[in-house]
Amino acid sequence: MSKQSMLLKAGGIKLESTLHHKSLSVVSWGPNRLDIFALGTDNSMYQKTWDGSEWEPSPTGWQALGGAFNPA
């Protein structure tokens, strides 16, 4: 199981079928802060945040950031 898969499972996050599982990146820029970025099947970027107490925008939702990316 990949690190991304373990993080998603541990956090109770459901990866939507519209997101590429292999195109996940996780960053932390402060205590109790995680930002997960994923490339959508529409080649747009999506983001989800852990703020130390809850997932934003929701446990199952992802914020669309837009853009047009090419998966590697």
mmCIF file of the N, C-alpha and C atoms, coordinates in Angstrom:
data_MODEL
# 
_entry.id   MODEL 
# 
loop_
_atom_site.group_PDB 
_atom_site.id 
_atom_site.type_symbol 
_atom_site.label_atom_id 
_atom_site.label_alt_id 
_atom_site.label_comp_id 
_atom_site.label_asym_id 
_atom_site.label_entity_id 
_atom_site.label_seq_id 
_atom_site.pdbx_PDB_ins_code 
_atom_site.Cartn_x 
_atom_site.Cartn_y 
_atom_site.Cartn_z 
_atom_site.occupancy 
_atom_site.B_iso_or_equiv 
_atom_site.pdbx_formal_charge 
_atom_site.auth_seq_id 
_atom_site.auth_comp_id 
_atom_site.auth_asym_id 
_atom_site.auth_atom_id 
_atom_site.pdbx_PDB_model_num 
ATOM 1   N N  . MET A 1 1  ? 0.852   -1.174 0.000   1.00 0.00 ? 1  MET A N  1 
ATOM 2   C CA . MET A 1 1  ? 0.000   0.000  0.000   1.00 0.00 ? 1  MET A CA 1 
ATOM 3   C C  . MET A 1 1  ? 0.901   1.243  0.000   1.00 0.00 ? 1  MET A C  1 
ATOM 4   N N  . SER A 1 2  ? 0.591   2.205  -0.850  1.00 0.00 ? 2  SER A N  1 
ATOM 5   C CA . SER A 1 2  ? 1.402   3.415  -0.944  1.00 0.00 ? 2  SER A CA 1 
ATOM 6   C C  . SER A 1 2  ? 1.194   4.318  0.271   1.00 0.00 ? 2  SER A C  1 
ATOM 7   N N  . LYS A 1 3  ? 2.112   5.245  0.481   1.00 0.00 ? 3  LYS A N  1 
ATOM 8   C CA . LYS A 1 3  ? 1.975   6.216  1.577   1.00 0.00 ? 3  LYS A CA 1 
ATOM 9   C C  . LYS A 1 3  ? 0.707   7.042  1.406   1.00 0.00 ? 3  LYS A C  1 
ATOM 10  N N  . GLN A 1 4  ? 0.401   7.401  0.154   1.00 0.00 ? 4  GLN A N  1 
ATOM 11  C CA . GLN A 1 4  ? -0.808  8.177  -0.107  1.00 0.00 ? 4  GLN A CA 1 
ATOM 12  C C  . GLN A 1 4  ? -2.049  7.380  0.284   1.00 0.00 ? 4  GLN A C  1 
ATOM 13  N N  . SER A 1 5  ? -2.070  6.089  -0.052  1.00 0.00 ? 5  SER A N  1 
ATOM 14  C CA . SER A 1 5  ? -3.212  5.245  0.283   1.00 0.00 ? 5  SER A CA 1 
ATOM 15  C C  . SER A 1 5  ? -3.367  5.114  1.788   1.00 0.00 ? 5  SER A C  1 
ATOM 16  N N  . MET A 1 6  ? -2.245  4.963  2.504   1.00 0.00 ? 6  MET A N  1 
ATOM 17  C CA . MET A 1 6  ? -2.304  4.838  3.961   1.00 0.00 ? 6  MET A CA 1 
ATOM 18  C C  . MET A 1 6  ? -2.821  6.123  4.593   1.00 0.00 ? 6  MET A C  1 
ATOM 19  N N  . LEU A 1 7  ? -2.381  7.283  4.090   1.00 0.00 ? 7  LEU A N  1 
ATOM 20  C CA . LEU A 1 7  ? -2.849  8.558  4.619   1.00 0.00 ? 7  LEU A CA 1 
ATOM 21  C C  . LEU A 1 7  ? -4.349  8.714  4.404   1.00 0.00 ? 7  LEU A C  1 
ATOM 22  N N  . LEU A 1 8  ? -4.801  8.410  3.208   1.00 0.00 ? 8  LEU A N  1 
ATOM 23  C CA . LEU A 1 8  ? -6.220  8.540  2.912   1.00 0.00 ? 8  LEU A CA 1 
ATOM 24  C C  . LEU A 1 8  ? -7.051  7.613  3.785   1.00 0.00 ? 8  LEU A C  1 
ATOM 25  N N  . LYS A 1 9  ? -6.587  6.374  3.945   1.00 0.00 ? 9  LYS A N  1 
ATOM 26  C CA . LYS A 1 9  ? -7.322  5.412  4.768   1.00 0.00 ? 9  LYS A CA 1 
ATOM 27  C C  . LYS A 1 9  ? -7.329  5.842  6.230   1.00 0.00 ? 9  LYS A C  1 
ATOM 28  N N  . ALA A 1 10 ? -6.188  6.274  6.747   1.00 0.00 ? 10 ALA A N  1 
ATOM 29  C CA . ALA A 1 10 ? -6.082  6.693  8.151   1.00 0.00 ? 10 ALA A CA 1 
ATOM 30  C C  . ALA A 1 10 ? -6.940  7.921  8.423   1.00 0.00 ? 10 ALA A C  1 
ATOM 31  N N  . GLY A 1 11 ? -7.047  8.805  7.445   1.00 0.00 ? 11 GLY A N  1 
ATOM 32  C CA . GLY A 1 11 ? -7.825  10.019 7.619   1.00 0.00 ? 11 GLY A CA 1 
ATOM 33  C C  . GLY A 1 11 ? -9.293  9.858  7.284   1.00 0.00 ? 11 GLY A C  1 
ATOM 34  N N  . GLY A 1 12 ? -9.684  8.655  6.882   1.00 0.00 ? 12 GLY A N  1 
ATOM 35  C CA . GLY A 1 12 ? -11.072 8.428  6.522   1.00 0.00 ? 12 GLY A CA 1 
ATOM 36  C C  . GLY A 1 12 ? -11.484 9.153  5.257   1.00 0.00 ? 12 GLY A C  1 
ATOM 37  N N  . ILE A 1 13 ? -10.532 9.406  4.384   1.00 0.00 ? 13 ILE A N  1 
ATOM 38  C CA . ILE A 1 13 ? -10.800 10.162 3.165   1.00 0.00 ? 13 ILE A CA 1 
ATOM 39  C C  . ILE A 1 13 ? -11.158 9.213  2.040   1.00 0.00 ? 13 ILE A C  1 
ATOM 40  N N  . LYS A 1 14 ? -12.223 9.519  1.355   1.00 0.00 ? 14 LYS A N  1 
ATOM 41  C CA . LYS A 1 14 ? -12.611 8.753  0.181   1.00 0.00 ? 14 LYS A CA 1 
ATOM 42  C C  . LYS A 1 14 ? -12.093 9.473  -1.046  1.00 0.00 ? 14 LYS A C  1 
ATOM 43  N N  . LEU A 1 15 ? -11.314 8.761  -1.837  1.00 0.00 ? 15 LEU A N  1 
ATOM 44  C CA . LEU A 1 15 ? -10.800 9.337  -3.074  1.00 0.00 ? 15 LEU A CA 1 
ATOM 45  C C  . LEU A 1 15 ? -11.862 9.161  -4.148  1.00 0.00 ? 15 LEU A C  1 
ATOM 46  N N  . GLU A 1 16 ? -12.368 10.249 -4.639  1.00 0.00 ? 16 GLU A N  1 
ATOM 47  C CA . GLU A 1 16 ? -13.426 10.205 -5.642  1.00 0.00 ? 16 GLU A CA 1 
ATOM 48  C C  . GLU A 1 16 ? -12.923 9.564  -6.928  1.00 0.00 ? 16 GLU A C  1 
ATOM 49  N N  . SER A 1 17 ? -13.818 8.961  -7.668  1.00 0.00 ? 17 SER A N  1 
ATOM 50  C CA . SER A 1 17 ? -13.444 8.297  -8.915  1.00 0.00 ? 17 SER A CA 1 
ATOM 51  C C  . SER A 1 17 ? -12.952 9.298  -9.959  1.00 0.00 ? 17 SER A C  1 
ATOM 52  N N  . THR A 1 18 ? -13.189 10.590 -9.716  1.00 0.00 ? 18 THR A N  1 
ATOM 53  C CA . THR A 1 18 ? -12.744 11.617 -10.663 1.00 0.00 ? 18 THR A CA 1 
ATOM 54  C C  . THR A 1 18 ? -11.329 12.106 -10.378 1.00 0.00 ? 18 THR A C  1 
ATOM 55  N N  . LEU A 1 19 ? -10.647 11.510 -9.383  1.00 0.00 ? 19 LEU A N  1 
ATOM 56  C CA . LEU A 1 19 ? -9.285  11.906 -9.044  1.00 0.00 ? 19 LEU A CA 1 
ATOM 57  C C  . LEU A 1 19 ? -8.322  10.765 -9.329  1.00 0.00 ? 19 LEU A C  1 
ATOM 58  N N  . HIS A 1 20 ? -7.140  11.109 -9.838  1.00 0.00 ? 20 HIS A N  1 
ATOM 59  C CA . HIS A 1 20 ? -6.100  10.119 -10.105 1.00 0.00 ? 20 HIS A CA 1 
ATOM 60  C C  . HIS A 1 20 ? -5.422  9.727  -8.797  1.00 0.00 ? 20 HIS A C  1 
ATOM 61  N N  . HIS A 1 21 ? -5.539  8.471  -8.423  1.00 0.00 ? 21 HIS A N  1 
ATOM 62  C CA . HIS A 1 21 ? -4.938  7.981  -7.180  1.00 0.00 ? 21 HIS A CA 1 
ATOM 63  C C  . HIS A 1 21 ? -3.417  8.154  -7.177  1.00 0.00 ? 21 HIS A C  1 
ATOM 64  N N  . LYS A 1 22 ? -2.772  7.976  -8.310  1.00 0.00 ? 22 LYS A N  1 
ATOM 65  C CA . LYS A 1 22 ? -1.313  8.031  -8.383  1.00 0.00 ? 22 LYS A CA 1 
ATOM 66  C C  . LYS A 1 22 ? -0.783  9.458  -8.484  1.00 0.00 ? 22 LYS A C  1 
ATOM 67  N N  . SER A 1 23 ? -1.654  10.436 -8.576  1.00 0.00 ? 23 SER A N  1 
ATOM 68  C CA . SER A 1 23 ? -1.225  11.828 -8.720  1.00 0.00 ? 23 SER A CA 1 
ATOM 69  C C  . SER A 1 23 ? -1.507  12.630 -7.458  1.00 0.00 ? 23 SER A C  1 
ATOM 70  N N  . LEU A 1 24 ? -1.256  12.030 -6.294  1.00 0.00 ? 24 LEU A N  1 
ATOM 71  C CA . LEU A 1 24 ? -1.465  12.713 -5.017  1.00 0.00 ? 24 LEU A CA 1 
ATOM 72  C C  . LEU A 1 24 ? -0.156  13.260 -4.484  1.00 0.00 ? 24 LEU A C  1 
ATOM 73  N N  . SER A 1 25 ? -0.212  14.433 -3.882  1.00 0.00 ? 25 SER A N  1 
ATOM 74  C CA . SER A 1 25 ? 0.928   14.996 -3.159  1.00 0.00 ? 25 SER A CA 1 
ATOM 75  C C  . SER A 1 25 ? 0.409   15.558 -1.849  1.00 0.00 ? 25 SER A C  1 
ATOM 76  N N  . VAL A 1 26 ? 1.187   15.387 -0.795  1.00 0.00 ? 26 VAL A N  1 
ATOM 77  C CA . VAL A 1 26 ? 0.813   15.872 0.530   1.00 0.00 ? 26 VAL A CA 1 
ATOM 78  C C  . VAL A 1 26 ? 1.922   16.774 1.043   1.00 0.00 ? 26 VAL A C  1 
ATOM 79  N N  . VAL A 1 27 ? 1.545   17.942 1.551   1.00 0.00 ? 27 VAL A N  1 
ATOM 80  C CA . VAL A 1 27 ? 2.515   18.870 2.133   1.00 0.00 ? 27 VAL A CA 1 
ATOM 81  C C  . VAL A 1 27 ? 1.995   19.347 3.486   1.00 0.00 ? 27 VAL A C  1 
ATOM 82  N N  . SER A 1 28 ? 2.933   19.760 4.329   1.00 0.00 ? 28 SER A N  1 
ATOM 83  C CA . SER A 1 28 ? 2.590   20.352 5.618   1.00 0.00 ? 28 SER A CA 1 
ATOM 84  C C  . SER A 1 28 ? 3.448   21.589 5.803   1.00 0.00 ? 28 SER A C  1 
ATOM 85  N N  . TRP A 1 29 ? 2.811   22.708 6.081   1.00 0.00 ? 29 TRP A N  1 
ATOM 86  C CA . TRP A 1 29 ? 3.566   23.947 6.276   1.00 0.00 ? 29 TRP A CA 1 
ATOM 87  C C  . TRP A 1 29 ? 3.442   24.476 7.695   1.00 0.00 ? 29 TRP A C  1 
ATOM 88  N N  . GLY A 1 30 ? 2.888   23.667 8.597   1.00 0.00 ? 30 GLY A N  1 
ATOM 89  C CA . GLY A 1 30 ? 2.773   24.078 9.996   1.00 0.00 ? 30 GLY A CA 1 
ATOM 90  C C  . GLY A 1 30 ? 2.228   22.943 10.846  1.00 0.00 ? 30 GLY A C  1 
ATOM 91  N N  . PRO A 1 31 ? 2.247   23.114 12.160  1.00 0.00 ? 31 PRO A N  1 
ATOM 92  C CA . PRO A 1 31 ? 1.719   22.094 13.056  1.00 0.00 ? 31 PRO A CA 1 
ATOM 93  C C  . PRO A 1 31 ? 0.236   21.821 12.774  1.00 0.00 ? 31 PRO A C  1 
ATOM 94  N N  . ASN A 1 32 ? -0.124  20.547 12.768  1.00 0.00 ? 32 ASN A N  1 
ATOM 95  C CA . ASN A 1 32 ? -1.518  20.127 12.564  1.00 0.00 ? 32 ASN A CA 1 
ATOM 96  C C  . ASN A 1 32 ? -2.109  20.598 11.242  1.00 0.00 ? 32 ASN A C  1 
ATOM 97  N N  . ARG A 1 33 ? -1.275  20.802 10.245  1.00 0.00 ? 33 ARG A N  1 
ATOM 98  C CA . ARG A 1 33 ? -1.753  21.260 8.939   1.00 0.00 ? 33 ARG A CA 1 
ATOM 99  C C  . ARG A 1 33 ? -1.252  20.317 7.853   1.00 0.00 ? 33 ARG A C  1 
ATOM 100 N N  . LEU A 1 34 ? -2.188  19.779 7.069   1.00 0.00 ? 34 LEU A N  1 
ATOM 101 C CA . LEU A 1 34 ? -1.859  18.971 5.905   1.00 0.00 ? 34 LEU A CA 1 
ATOM 102 C C  . LEU A 1 34 ? -2.658  19.493 4.725   1.00 0.00 ? 34 LEU A C  1 
ATOM 103 N N  . ASP A 1 35 ? -2.032  19.558 3.588   1.00 0.00 ? 35 ASP A N  1 
ATOM 104 C CA . ASP A 1 35 ? -2.710  19.886 2.349   1.00 0.00 ? 35 ASP A CA 1 
ATOM 105 C C  . ASP A 1 35 ? -2.461  18.749 1.374   1.00 0.00 ? 35 ASP A C  1 
ATOM 106 N N  . ILE A 1 36 ? -3.531  18.197 0.827   1.00 0.00 ? 36 ILE A N  1 
ATOM 107 C CA . ILE A 1 36 ? -3.445  17.121 -0.145  1.00 0.00 ? 36 ILE A CA 1 
ATOM 108 C C  . ILE A 1 36 ? -3.877  17.681 -1.487  1.00 0.00 ? 36 ILE A C  1 
ATOM 109 N N  . PHE A 1 37 ? -3.064  17.441 -2.501  1.00 0.00 ? 37 PHE A N  1 
ATOM 110 C CA . PHE A 1 37 ? -3.358  17.882 -3.860  1.00 0.00 ? 37 PHE A CA 1 
ATOM 111 C C  . PHE A 1 37 ? -3.484  16.655 -4.742  1.00 0.00 ? 37 PHE A C  1 
ATOM 112 N N  . ALA A 1 38 ? -4.474  16.655 -5.626  1.00 0.00 ? 38 ALA A N  1 
ATOM 113 C CA . ALA A 1 38 ? -4.698  15.533 -6.531  1.00 0.00 ? 38 ALA A CA 1 
ATOM 114 C C  . ALA A 1 38 ? -5.104  16.046 -7.903  1.00 0.00 ? 38 ALA A C  1 
ATOM 115 N N  . LEU A 1 39 ? -4.653  15.337 -8.910  1.00 0.00 ? 39 LEU A N  1 
ATOM 116 C CA . LEU A 1 39 ? -5.017  15.669 -10.280 1.00 0.00 ? 39 LEU A CA 1 
ATOM 117 C C  . LEU A 1 39 ? -6.308  14.940 -10.626 1.00 0.00 ? 39 LEU A C  1 
ATOM 118 N N  . GLY A 1 40 ? -7.268  15.665 -11.166 1.00 0.00 ? 40 GLY A N  1 
ATOM 119 C CA . GLY A 1 40 ? -8.545  15.068 -11.547 1.00 0.00 ? 40 GLY A CA 1 
ATOM 120 C C  . GLY A 1 40 ? -8.484  14.431 -12.914 1.00 0.00 ? 40 GLY A C  1 
ATOM 121 N N  . THR A 1 41 ? -9.448  13.575 -13.191 1.00 0.00 ? 41 THR A N  1 
ATOM 122 C CA . THR A 1 41 ? -9.516  12.958 -14.511 1.00 0.00 ? 41 THR A CA 1 
ATOM 123 C C  . THR A 1 41 ? -9.801  14.000 -15.596 1.00 0.00 ? 41 THR A C  1 
ATOM 124 N N  . ASP A 1 42 ? -10.237 15.195 -15.174 1.00 0.00 ? 42 ASP A N  1 
ATOM 125 C CA . ASP A 1 42 ? -10.435 16.306 -16.105 1.00 0.00 ? 42 ASP A CA 1 
ATOM 126 C C  . ASP A 1 42 ? -9.168  17.146 -16.260 1.00 0.00 ? 42 ASP A C  1 
ATOM 127 N N  . ASN A 1 43 ? -8.055  16.669 -15.660 1.00 0.00 ? 43 ASN A N  1 
ATOM 128 C CA . ASN A 1 43 ? -6.736  17.317 -15.680 1.00 0.00 ? 43 ASN A CA 1 
ATOM 129 C C  . ASN A 1 43 ? -6.708  18.639 -14.923 1.00 0.00 ? 43 ASN A C  1 
ATOM 130 N N  . SER A 1 44 ? -7.661  18.863 -14.035 1.00 0.00 ? 44 SER A N  1 
ATOM 131 C CA . SER A 1 44 ? -7.655  20.016 -13.132 1.00 0.00 ? 44 SER A CA 1 
ATOM 132 C C  . SER A 1 44 ? -7.082  19.587 -11.783 1.00 0.00 ? 44 SER A C  1 
ATOM 133 N N  . MET A 1 45 ? -6.606  20.544 -11.009 1.00 0.00 ? 45 MET A N  1 
ATOM 134 C CA . MET A 1 45 ? -6.047  20.263 -9.693  1.00 0.00 ? 45 MET A CA 1 
ATOM 135 C C  . MET A 1 45 ? -7.131  20.397 -8.629  1.00 0.00 ? 45 MET A C  1 
ATOM 136 N N  . TYR A 1 46 ? -7.104  19.485 -7.640  1.00 0.00 ? 46 TYR A N  1 
ATOM 137 C CA . TYR A 1 46 ? -8.035  19.485 -6.520  1.00 0.00 ? 46 TYR A CA 1 
ATOM 138 C C  . TYR A 1 46 ? -7.244  19.460 -5.223  1.00 0.00 ? 46 TYR A C  1 
ATOM 139 N N  . GLN A 1 47 ? -7.833  20.003 -4.155  1.00 0.00 ? 47 GLN A N  1 
ATOM 140 C CA . GLN A 1 47 ? -7.130  20.142 -2.881  1.00 0.00 ? 47 GLN A CA 1 
ATOM 141 C C  . GLN A 1 47 ? -8.067  19.870 -1.717  1.00 0.00 ? 47 GLN A C  1 
ATOM 142 N N  . LYS A 1 48 ? -7.495  19.338 -0.646  1.00 0.00 ? 48 LYS A N  1 
ATOM 143 C CA . LYS A 1 48 ? -8.202  19.064 0.602   1.00 0.00 ? 48 LYS A CA 1 
ATOM 144 C C  . LYS A 1 48 ? -7.242  19.406 1.729   1.00 0.00 ? 48 LYS A C  1 
ATOM 145 N N  . THR A 1 49 ? -7.765  19.928 2.848   1.00 0.00 ? 49 THR A N  1 
ATOM 146 C CA . THR A 1 49 ? -6.929  20.400 3.957   1.00 0.00 ? 49 THR A CA 1 
ATOM 147 C C  . THR A 1 49 ? -7.348  19.782 5.280   1.00 0.00 ? 49 THR A C  1 
ATOM 148 N N  . TRP A 1 50 ? -6.353  19.400 6.088   1.00 0.00 ? 50 TRP A N  1 
ATOM 149 C CA . TRP A 1 50 ? -6.575  19.014 7.484   1.00 0.00 ? 50 TRP A CA 1 
ATOM 150 C C  . TRP A 1 50 ? -6.069  20.182 8.321   1.00 0.00 ? 50 TRP A C  1 
ATOM 151 N N  . ASP A 1 51 ? -6.936  20.761 9.169   1.00 0.00 ? 51 ASP A N  1 
ATOM 152 C CA . ASP A 1 51 ? -6.551  21.941 9.954   1.00 0.00 ? 51 ASP A CA 1 
ATOM 153 C C  . ASP A 1 51 ? -6.259  21.616 11.417  1.00 0.00 ? 51 ASP A C  1 
ATOM 154 N N  . GLY A 1 52 ? -6.125  20.341 11.731  1.00 0.00 ? 52 GLY A N  1 
ATOM 155 C CA . GLY A 1 52 ? -5.852  19.933 13.102  1.00 0.00 ? 52 GLY A CA 1 
ATOM 156 C C  . GLY A 1 52 ? -7.073  19.373 13.800  1.00 0.00 ? 52 GLY A C  1 
ATOM 157 N N  . SER A 1 53 ? -8.254  19.653 13.247  1.00 0.00 ? 53 SER A N  1 
ATOM 158 C CA . SER A 1 53 ? -9.467  19.125 13.868  1.00 0.00 ? 53 SER A CA 1 
ATOM 159 C C  . SER A 1 53 ? -10.474 18.575 12.865  1.00 0.00 ? 53 SER A C  1 
ATOM 160 N N  . GLU A 1 54 ? -10.397 19.006 11.605  1.00 0.00 ? 54 GLU A N  1 
ATOM 161 C CA . GLU A 1 54 ? -11.339 18.504 10.611  1.00 0.00 ? 54 GLU A CA 1 
ATOM 162 C C  . GLU A 1 54 ? -10.795 18.684 9.204   1.00 0.00 ? 54 GLU A C  1 
ATOM 163 N N  . TRP A 1 55 ? -11.382 17.913 8.268   1.00 0.00 ? 55 TRP A N  1 
ATOM 164 C CA . TRP A 1 55 ? -11.039 18.029 6.864   1.00 0.00 ? 55 TRP A CA 1 
ATOM 165 C C  . TRP A 1 55 ? -11.881 19.123 6.223   1.00 0.00 ? 55 TRP A C  1 
ATOM 166 N N  . GLU A 1 56 ? -11.240 19.938 5.411   1.00 0.00 ? 56 GLU A N  1 
ATOM 167 C CA . GLU A 1 56 ? -11.927 20.981 4.655   1.00 0.00 ? 56 GLU A CA 1 
ATOM 168 C C  . GLU A 1 56 ? -11.737 20.694 3.173   1.00 0.00 ? 56 GLU A C  1 
ATOM 169 N N  . PRO A 1 57 ? -12.674 20.871 2.301   1.00 0.00 ? 57 PRO A N  1 
ATOM 170 C CA . PRO A 1 57 ? -13.951 21.504 2.568   1.00 0.00 ? 57 PRO A CA 1 
ATOM 171 C C  . PRO A 1 57 ? -14.927 20.604 3.327   1.00 0.00 ? 57 PRO A C  1 
ATOM 172 N N  . SER A 1 58 ? -14.717 19.283 3.334   1.00 0.00 ? 58 SER A N  1 
ATOM 173 C CA . SER A 1 58 ? -15.523 18.335 4.094   1.00 0.00 ? 58 SER A CA 1 
ATOM 174 C C  . SER A 1 58 ? -14.778 17.003 4.078   1.00 0.00 ? 58 SER A C  1 
ATOM 175 N N  . PRO A 1 59 ? -15.205 16.031 4.880   1.00 0.00 ? 59 PRO A N  1 
ATOM 176 C CA . PRO A 1 59 ? -14.508 14.737 4.858   1.00 0.00 ? 59 PRO A CA 1 
ATOM 177 C C  . PRO A 1 59 ? -14.519 14.064 3.486   1.00 0.00 ? 59 PRO A C  1 
ATOM 178 N N  . THR A 1 60 ? -15.531 14.307 2.696   1.00 0.00 ? 60 THR A N  1 
ATOM 179 C CA . THR A 1 60 ? -15.600 13.661 1.385   1.00 0.00 ? 60 THR A CA 1 
ATOM 180 C C  . THR A 1 60 ? -15.423 14.621 0.217   1.00 0.00 ? 60 THR A C  1 
ATOM 181 N N  . GLY A 1 61 ? -15.427 15.924 0.473   1.00 0.00 ? 61 GLY A N  1 
ATOM 182 C CA . GLY A 1 61 ? -15.336 16.901 -0.610  1.00 0.00 ? 61 GLY A CA 1 
ATOM 183 C C  . GLY A 1 61 ? -13.917 17.328 -0.922  1.00 0.00 ? 61 GLY A C  1 
ATOM 184 N N  . TRP A 1 62 ? -13.726 17.785 -2.135  1.00 0.00 ? 62 TRP A N  1 
ATOM 185 C CA . TRP A 1 62 ? -12.445 18.321 -2.595  1.00 0.00 ? 62 TRP A CA 1 
ATOM 186 C C  . TRP A 1 62 ? -12.708 19.688 -3.209  1.00 0.00 ? 62 TRP A C  1 
ATOM 187 N N  . GLN A 1 63 ? -11.776 20.619 -2.998  1.00 0.00 ? 63 GLN A N  1 
ATOM 188 C CA . GLN A 1 63 ? -11.901 21.949 -3.570  1.00 0.00 ? 63 GLN A CA 1 
ATOM 189 C C  . GLN A 1 63 ? -11.246 21.959 -4.951  1.00 0.00 ? 63 GLN A C  1 
ATOM 190 N N  . ALA A 1 64 ? -11.984 22.384 -5.954  1.00 0.00 ? 64 ALA A N  1 
ATOM 191 C CA . ALA A 1 64 ? -11.436 22.485 -7.311  1.00 0.00 ? 64 ALA A CA 1 
ATOM 192 C C  . ALA A 1 64 ? -10.575 23.736 -7.407  1.00 0.00 ? 64 ALA A C  1 
ATOM 193 N N  . LEU A 1 65 ? -9.329  23.559 -7.815  1.00 0.00 ? 65 LEU A N  1 
ATOM 194 C CA . LEU A 1 65 ? -8.404  24.684 -7.991  1.00 0.00 ? 65 LEU A CA 1 
ATOM 195 C C  . LEU A 1 65 ? -8.284  25.090 -9.453  1.00 0.00 ? 65 LEU A C  1 
ATOM 196 N N  . GLY A 1 66 ? -8.799  24.247 -10.344 1.00 0.00 ? 66 GLY A N  1 
ATOM 197 C CA . GLY A 1 66 ? -8.759  24.551 -11.771 1.00 0.00 ? 66 GLY A CA 1 
ATOM 198 C C  . GLY A 1 66 ? -7.431  24.213 -12.405 1.00 0.00 ? 66 GLY A C  1 
ATOM 199 N N  . GLY A 1 67 ? -7.191  24.817 -13.526 1.00 0.00 ? 67 GLY A N  1 
ATOM 200 C CA . GLY A 1 67 ? -5.952  24.573 -14.268 1.00 0.00 ? 67 GLY A CA 1 
ATOM 201 C C  . GLY A 1 67 ? -6.120  23.484 -15.299 1.00 0.00 ? 67 GLY A C  1 
ATOM 202 N N  . ALA A 1 68 ? -5.082  23.297 -16.067 1.00 0.00 ? 68 ALA A N  1 
ATOM 203 C CA . ALA A 1 68 ? -5.044  22.232 -17.083 1.00 0.00 ? 68 ALA A CA 1 
ATOM 204 C C  . ALA A 1 68 ? -3.669  21.601 -17.018 1.00 0.00 ? 68 ALA A C  1 
ATOM 205 N N  . PHE A 1 69 ? -3.592  20.413 -16.438 1.00 0.00 ? 69 PHE A N  1 
ATOM 206 C CA . PHE A 1 69 ? -2.320  19.726 -16.225 1.00 0.00 ? 69 PHE A CA 1 
ATOM 207 C C  . PHE A 1 69 ? -2.272  18.453 -17.056 1.00 0.00 ? 69 PHE A C  1 
ATOM 208 N N  . ASN A 1 70 ? -1.073  18.009 -17.359 1.00 0.00 ? 70 ASN A N  1 
ATOM 209 C CA . ASN A 1 70 ? -0.880  16.749 -18.051 1.00 0.00 ? 70 ASN A CA 1 
ATOM 210 C C  . ASN A 1 70 ? -0.316  15.745 -17.059 1.00 0.00 ? 70 ASN A C  1 
ATOM 211 N N  . PRO A 1 71 ? -1.021  14.620 -16.828 1.00 0.00 ? 71 PRO A N  1 
ATOM 212 C CA . PRO A 1 71 ? -0.503  13.622 -15.890 1.00 0.00 ? 71 PRO A CA 1 
ATOM 213 C C  . PRO A 1 71 ? 0.803   13.038 -16.391 1.00 0.00 ? 71 PRO A C  1 
ATOM 214 N N  . ALA A 1 72 ? 1.713   12.790 -15.457 1.00 0.00 ? 72 ALA A N  1 
ATOM 215 C CA . ALA A 1 72 ? 3.019   12.219 -15.830 1.00 0.00 ? 72 ALA A CA 1 
ATOM 216 C C  . ALA A 1 72 ? 2.921   10.737 -16.063 1.00 0.00 ? 72 ALA A C  1 
# 
